[in-house]
């Protein structure tokens, strides 16, 4: 199974209420659907039972099919399934049936293990995992084969985009292999070039020739899939596609010339770029007289695009060509913060750091505005304060105007964390007059207006920045550099001259850029060991824009309207300070490397694998009254949730009805079911706060305990988690007796027992918490109690180690941003031999960033998108409170943490629909006056898991502005009330990861409710433009 598939293994422990089993959800099955599922799983069942693949055929398939149906009917749940149909679902309530089962496991075959990578509707990770990808046109990017492609010579169309790997042409027909860079090199540069050329008159590619010359072309066309690639002659569902072959042979870097390097020290590998001669697109061009100068000067529009004058035309945004005079180019609701300063020059870069360093600013309170780009200005609208005036005037109130034609208008990236942009411009009057309170924004003769815009969607901010950057004269550089942190190498792509931005966008698609980088990086040393090995395991290379320790994955190729975003890759050029990287996009890891002294040589497994999550019905014993409370308990990512049985959402023990794409649908259903469980949870406990799980040994449970956490004692080698590693390594089986198996379970057995209290005690287990509390749970029978104990111990030990590894990765990444407060300890004989600590390097490879910004957040393949402890404050008053925050699909769940509470009770739920995320200085300005001092010194802080930080306060703050109710059909006014929650994290890195996860989830919500977003975006009239 590929490692990029995040397998959700879950085990339901104990019986299930029969009234649920007889429900419509669990019993919505037909014999035909079950037979189809058995037919799909027959071959895997055949191999699982020791069958020989060579003996598989129609006869063995029919035999296995009947055997599986028989086993299913004879199983516990199969017999219940048949009995329920016979009785038409009329059964008494409160009767318990069935036993433990693993979700997705059908007769020993785990259906989820055969699942393809879970790709959401918003992601386009298709066909990019093959290391032998040819360069392809944009319309074929999603049809790449899944196996290496052989080569074949042919020609290419003149209308295709060409991406080439250059080389140096030699007179001799022999070629030398490139020299291998030495280990002294700190990085490798591989230069590639792009060109856009039509074929020659004879159909050959420019620069190539046939015959004995064996000259290799300097231009490699993008590959097209042959029309006969798919075999349609067979009607069988199991037919396979014929492997397509490219129609042109890719030049090999090994046989494509000689690498030259005359410098010593840090070497750079360059491939010589041959001179390319422009070739006419017309095959037979008649002799023509030179065009008169007067005619050339009169050319405009399309007549100029194919000329040299057209090559000098400034790049224009897509939207400009689609909107007529006075038409709306772009329009969105945004959070806007307006400031004014008497200074007319704010420097070459104005971001949140420069903002808090600038004195003498006058601020308007941040609010939601309608931002409209028309003609050469951006109009900022708000609701009228007088009720009914908008209906009379037919438009909203024009509050501010941003002139785009002014020479003093500048565009800046304000914050890369939440993707906020800023525009500075001179004060400009509006069309409908000026209010006295805002006179300095409109009619001041000197000074500068500062507008900070925060769109709701992250991709929408990219669209705004790209369009504005192109409109005010942004130029695509002559070279685009793509870094690969895994190989510590860089690919430099030469950018040809284009007349319009459309040409660049069609060329620099995700598929083209990744394919070009693959062709170049395959010749870098350690490619096979570092990258190709990971790709063979199922990981995928992805592009991301990076700034310091923040990643912004390029994963959306369509905008909010469903139209193609050709600038999905190039939009990062407007960030200016960010750089493009090619990384292995990975999911959240589901295994841990074992220490060397814990590796089992016999099994040769050097990893701790994540145990399956568990859930089931139990009874909590109240410590004071000894009363039982029936609850449903479930675990998700190291969290133990309790919820009412009426909102339990237990898994169905039967297969789902729709067997087409069964694994994907089952996995999606499990994520949705887990989300419903967390939203309905009444309390949560962190498994890392559990010291031990033990079987109850006292009839009357104790309130507290005096046990010591084994993770805090350490072993002889100073390993604080050695005890939990031993729990993991050794068989975690509670001592049991024959009487445990004799307990059939249920209240009937208790009523017949001679010692009822002793039997209930044997059915119970206890959780010992770090704060001294003891929580007792009673199960249906002794056997299920032992299963809860053993599985909980494995989960606790794994998540303690998982948290320790994550904390270490977070500290390593933080060290690249700020120097360590406490230097690392080194063991040396002499003090003078201790090497100095390396200075912070924000451009370091930092492989742990891929785990921090993992693709589970983007693709939604986990129930919990992100979770952790955080301080929060609801509103602008009160103190910060410690809470456990859990992000699930569409919502943010908060649980209040109290030091003396056994469980963290549910506190609040925040709907992320119509929510805004802002961070840093933008969020700090939301605090009341006097509560934030930008000049205060940051205090160094040390946390229990070893994290040290001295980040300033504004670098640990972010805020969520949201509405209480979100009706898809309601007309939400701009001036409507919003709620505000301010969060404070431990350090900047943790804050950045939370903002990225929250913004990503808001992006997915907005795209899932397109009609509502379009209605909000287009609500409200605009003022008439003056001629």
PyMOL commands that set and color helices and strands:
alter all, ss='L'
color gray80, all
select helices_A, chain A and resi 18-21+24-27+31-48+53-55+58-74+76-86+111-114+138-143+293-297+302-305+308-311+318-322+352-357+389-393+436-442+458-471+501-507+510-521+527-536+570-575+596-598+645-647+662-679+687-689+710-712+722-729+738-742+747-752+756-762+782-817+831-833+848-852+855-859+920-924+953-956+988-1008+1010-1018
alter helices_A, ss='H'
color red, helices_A
select strands_A, chain A and resi 10-13+16-17+96-97+101-102+105-106+109-110+162-164+188-195+328-341+362-363+367-374+377-382+397-403+410-415+420-425+448-455+479-484+489-494+540-547+550-553+579-585+591-593+607-609+613-621+628-636+639-644+681-686+690-695+764-769+774-778+866-874+881-888+891-896+904-911+916-919+941-942+948-949+957-962+979-984
alter strands_A, ss='S'
color yellow, strands_A
deselect
rebuild
show_as cartoon
